[in-house]
Amino acid sequence: MIPDHIEKYSAEEWGHLRKRFFNSILTEIELSKLGQNVGIAWPFRGSDETPTKYIEYDFEALHSVPGLVGKKRRVQLLMDILRETLAFDDPFADMVETVESDSKVDDVFERILAKHEIPMDYPAELIHLSADTRALLKNEGVETLIQTIHFAQNLARNVVIGGDLKSFLNGLAQQDSGGIIKHLPYRRSGRGLHLPEAVGLIVRELEESVRIELLHRSGVSLSDAQQAVRERATKSDVVAGIEAAMDHLDAVCRWFAEEAADLQQTCSTGGSVERYFIPIDEPLHERVAAALARAKFGMPQPERRGLLGQLSGLLGR
């Protein structure tokens, strides 16, 4: 919050806004997008039209920036966008300065998750993040989604966070479904997290050679380029990739137990498994997801293990 004693469009307020934004994860987001989120139209568009472009200037120099010269109203619009973003859309607004009260509770993310019906206790290990980030979370004892968020909040107090963790938190902060689905099995057309999208994230994480091998085993005709990738792949890497995917599938099915029961019934009754995965919205990935599902549910556990063992031999050319 901007302190009450600061005038709305003063040099003091601009200094306060600059300080808040210097280490914010939102500095590289286009002002037009930030403005959209708070109901304020910014007159310029472009990848360089971000808070970073303007916060390097003090209040006096700001009025000399091209596009703002003689345009007091534009300066006010800029300040309004930054102010409202801090107030409503930037859950990291209080991270770039010392928190005055340890008892202060920042529940912005909790409210965002509740709004989109995303469970706070969703396992951290199932969030689609890089191996390095997952290892960091595991080493820090982070087990759930909300713990992941709180860990990142604490981290942001001391360092400028980047990479996929920044992307993940930024997507949530902006309530951008396109950003959220890169990391969580969120359903764009509805709310909440779902098994088909969770399996879709597993498929997206697979090495290309593993996806291609599963497509081939599903009866999909490969292109020359795909066949070349398949022929270059090592047997051990492909088998290891499939085993890791199956372990990951076991984990998401334990979490989405009710949906997993529906998927199992679809597999065991000869239903259209590919149709079940339509929410993934990428046909080839849907086929790969169906192949993984059939490997899990379409045969007894001992046979599934046997299949993985046989695959090494099947890959010999």
VEXDREN-2710 file (C-alpha; in Angstrom, 1 decimal):
% VEXDREN-2710
k/r/px/py/pz
1/MET/0.0/0.0/0.0
2/ILE/1.1/3.6/-0.7
3/PRO/1.5/5.4/2.6
4/ASP/-1.4/7.8/3.3
5/HIS/0.8/10.9/3.7
6/ILE/2.1/10.6/0.1
7/GLU/0.4/12.7/-2.6
8/LYS/-1.1/10.7/-5.4
9/TYR/1.2/11.9/-8.2
10/SER/4.2/13.3/-6.4
11/ALA/7.9/12.7/-6.6
12/GLU/7.7/10.9/-3.3
13/GLU/5.1/8.5/-4.5
14/TRP/7.1/7.9/-7.7
15/GLY/10.1/7.1/-5.6
16/HIS/8.0/4.7/-3.6
17/LEU/6.7/2.9/-6.7
18/ARG/10.2/2.7/-8.2
19/LYS/11.5/1.1/-5.0
20/ARG/8.7/-1.5/-5.0
21/PHE/9.2/-2.4/-8.7
22/PHE/13.0/-2.6/-8.8
23/ASN/13.0/-6.3/-7.7
24/SER/9.5/-7.2/-8.7
25/ILE/8.9/-10.2/-11.0
26/LEU/6.5/-7.9/-13.0
27/THR/9.1/-5.4/-14.3
28/GLU/9.3/-7.2/-17.6
29/ILE/5.6/-7.5/-18.3
30/GLU/4.2/-5.1/-20.8
31/LEU/2.4/-2.2/-19.3
32/SER/-0.6/-2.7/-21.6
33/LYS/-1.1/-6.2/-20.1
34/LEU/-0.6/-4.8/-16.5
35/GLY/-3.1/-2.1/-17.4
36/GLN/-5.6/-4.6/-18.7
37/ASN/-5.5/-6.5/-15.4
38/VAL/-6.4/-3.3/-13.5
39/GLY/-8.8/-1.7/-16.0
40/ILE/-6.4/1.1/-17.2
41/ALA/-5.5/1.5/-20.9
42/TRP/-1.8/2.2/-21.6
43/PRO/-1.4/4.0/-25.0
44/PHE/1.8/2.2/-26.1
45/ARG/2.4/-1.4/-27.0
46/GLY/5.6/-3.3/-27.5
47/SER/7.9/-5.7/-25.7
48/ASP/10.0/-2.7/-24.5
49/GLU/6.9/-1.0/-23.0
50/THR/7.5/-2.4/-19.5
51/PRO/8.0/-0.9/-16.0
52/THR/11.7/-1.4/-16.5
53/LYS/11.8/1.3/-19.2
54/TYR/10.5/3.9/-16.8
55/ILE/11.6/3.1/-13.3
56/GLU/15.2/3.9/-14.1
57/TYR/14.3/7.6/-14.1
58/ASP/13.6/9.8/-11.1
59/PHE/10.4/11.9/-11.1
60/GLU/11.9/14.9/-12.9
61/ALA/13.6/12.9/-15.6
62/LEU/10.5/10.8/-16.1
63/HIS/8.8/13.8/-17.7
64/SER/11.5/14.0/-20.3
65/VAL/11.1/10.4/-21.5
66/PRO/9.9/10.2/-25.2
67/GLY/6.2/9.7/-25.2
68/LEU/5.8/11.4/-21.9
69/VAL/7.2/14.8/-22.7
70/GLY/4.4/17.4/-22.0
71/LYS/2.0/14.5/-21.3
72/LYS/1.2/14.8/-17.6
73/ARG/-1.8/12.6/-18.0
74/ARG/0.4/9.7/-19.3
75/VAL/2.7/10.0/-16.3
76/GLN/-0.3/9.8/-14.1
77/LEU/-1.6/6.7/-16.1
78/LEU/1.8/5.1/-15.6
79/MET/1.7/5.7/-11.9
80/ASP/-1.9/4.5/-11.7
81/ILE/-1.0/1.2/-13.4
82/LEU/2.0/0.6/-11.1
83/ARG/0.0/1.5/-8.0
84/GLU/-3.0/-0.6/-8.8
85/THR/-0.8/-3.5/-9.9
86/LEU/0.9/-3.4/-6.5
87/ALA/-2.4/-3.2/-4.7
88/PHE/-4.2/-6.0/-6.6
89/ASP/-2.1/-8.0/-8.9
90/ASP/1.5/-8.2/-7.4
91/PRO/1.6/-10.6/-4.5
92/PHE/5.3/-9.7/-4.2
93/ALA/4.7/-6.0/-3.5
94/ASP/5.9/-6.4/0.1
95/MET/8.9/-8.5/-0.7
96/VAL/11.3/-5.9/-1.9
97/GLU/11.4/-4.0/1.4
98/THR/11.6/-5.1/5.0
99/VAL/8.4/-6.5/6.4
100/GLU/7.6/-4.4/9.4
101/SER/5.4/-6.9/11.2
102/ASP/6.2/-10.6/11.4
103/SER/2.6/-11.2/12.1
104/LYS/1.5/-9.7/8.8
105/VAL/-0.2/-12.4/6.6
106/ASP/0.0/-12.2/2.8
107/ASP/-2.9/-14.4/1.6
108/VAL/-3.0/-13.1/-2.0
109/PHE/-2.0/-16.5/-3.4
110/GLU/-4.4/-18.4/-1.2
111/ARG/-7.2/-16.2/-2.6
112/ILE/-6.0/-16.8/-6.1
113/LEU/-5.9/-20.6/-5.7
114/ALA/-9.3/-20.6/-4.0
115/LYS/-10.8/-18.6/-6.8
116/HIS/-9.6/-21.1/-9.4
117/GLU/-10.4/-24.1/-7.2
118/ILE/-6.7/-25.2/-7.1
119/PRO/-5.9/-27.2/-4.0
120/MET/-3.2/-25.7/-1.8
121/ASP/-2.0/-29.1/-0.8
122/TYR/-1.3/-30.3/-4.4
123/PRO/2.0/-32.1/-4.2
124/ALA/5.1/-30.0/-5.0
125/GLU/6.6/-32.9/-6.8
126/LEU/3.8/-32.9/-9.3
127/ILE/4.3/-29.2/-10.3
128/HIS/5.8/-29.0/-13.8
129/LEU/9.2/-27.4/-13.0
130/SER/12.8/-28.1/-14.0
131/ALA/14.7/-30.9/-12.4
132/ASP/16.9/-28.4/-10.7
133/THR/14.0/-26.5/-9.2
134/ARG/12.3/-29.7/-8.1
135/ALA/15.6/-30.8/-6.4
136/LEU/15.8/-27.4/-4.7
137/LEU/12.3/-27.7/-3.3
138/LYS/12.9/-31.3/-2.2
139/ASN/16.1/-30.3/-0.4
140/GLU/14.3/-27.5/1.4
141/GLY/11.5/-29.9/2.5
142/VAL/8.8/-28.2/0.4
143/GLU/6.0/-30.7/-0.1
144/THR/2.9/-28.8/-1.3
145/LEU/1.8/-26.1/-3.8
146/ILE/1.3/-23.5/-1.2
147/GLN/4.6/-24.3/0.5
148/THR/6.2/-23.9/-2.9
149/ILE/4.7/-20.4/-3.2
150/HIS/5.7/-19.4/0.3
151/PHE/9.2/-20.7/-0.3
152/ALA/9.5/-18.5/-3.4
153/GLN/8.1/-15.5/-1.5
154/ASN/10.8/-15.9/1.1
155/LEU/13.4/-16.4/-1.5
156/ALA/12.3/-13.3/-3.4
157/ARG/13.0/-11.2/-0.2
158/ASN/16.7/-11.8/-0.7
159/VAL/17.4/-12.5/-4.3
160/VAL/15.8/-11.8/-7.7
161/ILE/14.2/-15.1/-8.7
162/GLY/14.2/-16.2/-12.3
163/GLY/13.7/-19.2/-14.5
164/ASP/10.7/-21.5/-14.4
165/LEU/9.9/-20.6/-10.7
166/LYS/9.5/-17.0/-11.8
167/SER/7.3/-18.1/-14.7
168/PHE/5.2/-20.3/-12.5
169/LEU/4.6/-17.6/-9.8
170/ASN/4.1/-14.9/-12.4
171/GLY/1.4/-17.0/-14.2
172/LEU/-0.4/-17.4/-10.9
173/ALA/0.0/-13.8/-9.9
174/GLN/-1.5/-12.6/-13.1
175/GLN/-4.1/-15.3/-13.1
176/ASP/-3.0/-16.1/-16.6
177/SER/-4.4/-19.5/-17.6
178/GLY/-1.8/-19.9/-20.4
179/GLY/0.9/-19.5/-17.8
180/ILE/-0.7/-21.6/-15.2
181/ILE/-1.2/-24.7/-17.5
182/LYS/2.5/-24.8/-18.2
183/HIS/3.1/-25.8/-14.6
184/LEU/-0.2/-27.2/-13.2
185/PRO/-2.8/-29.5/-14.7
186/TYR/-5.4/-26.6/-14.8
187/ARG/-8.4/-26.8/-17.1
188/ARG/-8.8/-23.6/-19.1
189/SER/-12.4/-24.3/-19.9
190/GLY/-13.3/-24.8/-16.3
191/ARG/-11.6/-24.7/-12.9
192/GLY/-9.5/-27.0/-10.7
193/LEU/-6.8/-29.5/-11.5
194/HIS/-7.5/-32.7/-13.5
195/LEU/-5.9/-36.0/-14.4
196/PRO/-5.9/-35.7/-18.2
197/GLU/-4.0/-32.4/-18.0
198/ALA/-1.7/-34.0/-15.4
199/VAL/-0.8/-36.8/-17.8
200/GLY/-0.4/-34.2/-20.5
201/LEU/2.3/-32.5/-18.4
202/ILE/4.1/-35.8/-18.0
203/VAL/4.1/-36.3/-21.8
204/ARG/5.4/-32.8/-22.4
205/GLU/8.3/-33.5/-20.0
206/LEU/9.4/-36.6/-21.9
207/GLU/12.4/-36.5/-24.2
208/GLU/11.4/-36.4/-27.8
209/SER/12.8/-39.9/-28.5
210/VAL/10.6/-41.4/-25.7
211/ARG/7.5/-39.7/-27.1
212/ILE/8.3/-40.9/-30.6
213/GLU/8.8/-44.5/-29.4
214/LEU/5.5/-44.5/-27.6
215/LEU/3.8/-43.1/-30.7
216/HIS/5.4/-45.9/-32.7
217/ARG/4.2/-48.5/-30.3
218/SER/0.7/-47.0/-30.5
219/GLY/0.7/-47.6/-34.2
220/VAL/1.2/-44.0/-35.3
221/SER/3.0/-43.7/-38.7
222/LEU/6.2/-41.7/-38.1
223/SER/7.6/-39.0/-40.4
224/ASP/11.1/-39.5/-41.8
225/ALA/12.4/-36.9/-39.2
226/GLN/10.7/-38.8/-36.3
227/GLN/12.0/-42.1/-37.6
228/ALA/15.5/-40.6/-37.7
229/VAL/15.2/-39.5/-34.0
230/ARG/14.0/-43.0/-33.1
231/GLU/16.9/-44.7/-34.8
232/ARG/19.4/-42.4/-33.0
233/ALA/18.0/-43.0/-29.6
234/THR/19.7/-45.4/-27.2
235/LYS/17.7/-48.3/-25.8
236/SER/18.7/-47.5/-22.2
237/ASP/17.6/-43.9/-22.4
238/VAL/14.2/-44.7/-23.9
239/VAL/13.5/-47.4/-21.4
240/ALA/14.6/-45.2/-18.5
241/GLY/12.4/-42.4/-19.8
242/ILE/9.3/-44.7/-20.0
243/GLU/10.0/-46.1/-16.5
244/ALA/10.2/-42.5/-15.1
245/ALA/7.0/-41.6/-16.9
246/MET/5.2/-44.6/-15.5
247/ASP/6.4/-43.8/-12.0
248/HIS/5.2/-40.2/-12.4
249/LEU/1.9/-41.5/-13.8
250/ASP/1.5/-43.7/-10.7
251/ALA/2.0/-40.6/-8.5
252/VAL/-0.6/-38.4/-10.3
253/CYS/-3.1/-41.3/-10.3
254/ARG/-2.7/-41.6/-6.5
255/TRP/-3.6/-37.9/-6.2
256/PHE/-6.4/-38.0/-8.7
257/ALA/-7.8/-41.2/-7.4
258/GLU/-11.5/-40.8/-8.5
259/GLU/-10.5/-39.7/-12.0
260/ALA/-7.9/-42.5/-12.2
261/ALA/-10.7/-45.0/-11.5
262/ASP/-12.7/-43.6/-14.4
263/LEU/-9.6/-43.9/-16.6
264/GLN/-9.1/-47.4/-15.5
265/GLN/-12.6/-48.3/-16.4
266/THR/-12.2/-46.7/-19.8
267/CYS/-9.1/-48.8/-20.4
268/SER/-10.5/-52.1/-19.2
269/THR/-13.8/-51.8/-21.0
270/GLY/-12.3/-50.9/-24.4
271/GLY/-13.4/-47.3/-24.3
272/SER/-11.8/-44.5/-26.3
273/VAL/-8.7/-43.7/-24.2
274/GLU/-7.7/-41.1/-26.7
275/ARG/-11.0/-39.3/-26.2
276/TYR/-10.4/-39.2/-22.5
277/PHE/-7.3/-37.1/-23.1
278/ILE/-8.9/-34.6/-25.5
279/PRO/-8.4/-31.8/-22.8
280/ILE/-4.7/-32.0/-23.5
281/ASP/-5.6/-30.3/-26.8
282/GLU/-2.6/-31.7/-28.7
283/PRO/-3.3/-34.8/-30.8
284/LEU/0.1/-36.5/-30.7
285/HIS/0.4/-35.9/-27.0
286/GLU/-3.0/-37.3/-26.5
287/ARG/-1.9/-40.5/-28.3
288/VAL/1.2/-40.7/-26.1
289/ALA/-0.9/-40.2/-22.9
290/ALA/-3.2/-42.9/-24.1
291/ALA/-0.2/-45.3/-24.6
292/LEU/0.9/-44.6/-21.0
293/ALA/-2.6/-45.1/-19.6
294/ARG/-2.9/-48.5/-21.4
295/ALA/0.5/-49.5/-20.1
296/LYS/-0.7/-48.8/-16.6
297/PHE/-4.4/-49.9/-16.7
298/GLY/-4.6/-52.1/-19.8
299/MET/-2.7/-55.0/-18.3
300/PRO/-1.8/-56.5/-14.9
301/GLN/1.1/-55.0/-13.0
302/PRO/3.5/-57.9/-13.6
303/GLU/2.9/-57.8/-17.3
304/ARG/3.5/-54.0/-17.4
305/ARG/6.9/-54.6/-15.8
306/GLY/7.5/-57.3/-18.3
307/LEU/6.7/-54.9/-21.1
308/LEU/9.3/-52.4/-20.0
309/GLY/11.8/-55.2/-19.8
310/GLN/10.9/-56.4/-23.3
311/LEU/11.1/-52.9/-24.7
312/SER/14.9/-53.0/-24.5
313/GLY/15.0/-56.0/-26.8
314/LEU/12.3/-54.6/-29.1
315/LEU/14.4/-51.5/-29.7
316/GLY/17.2/-53.5/-31.2
317/ARG/17.5/-52.7/-34.8
END
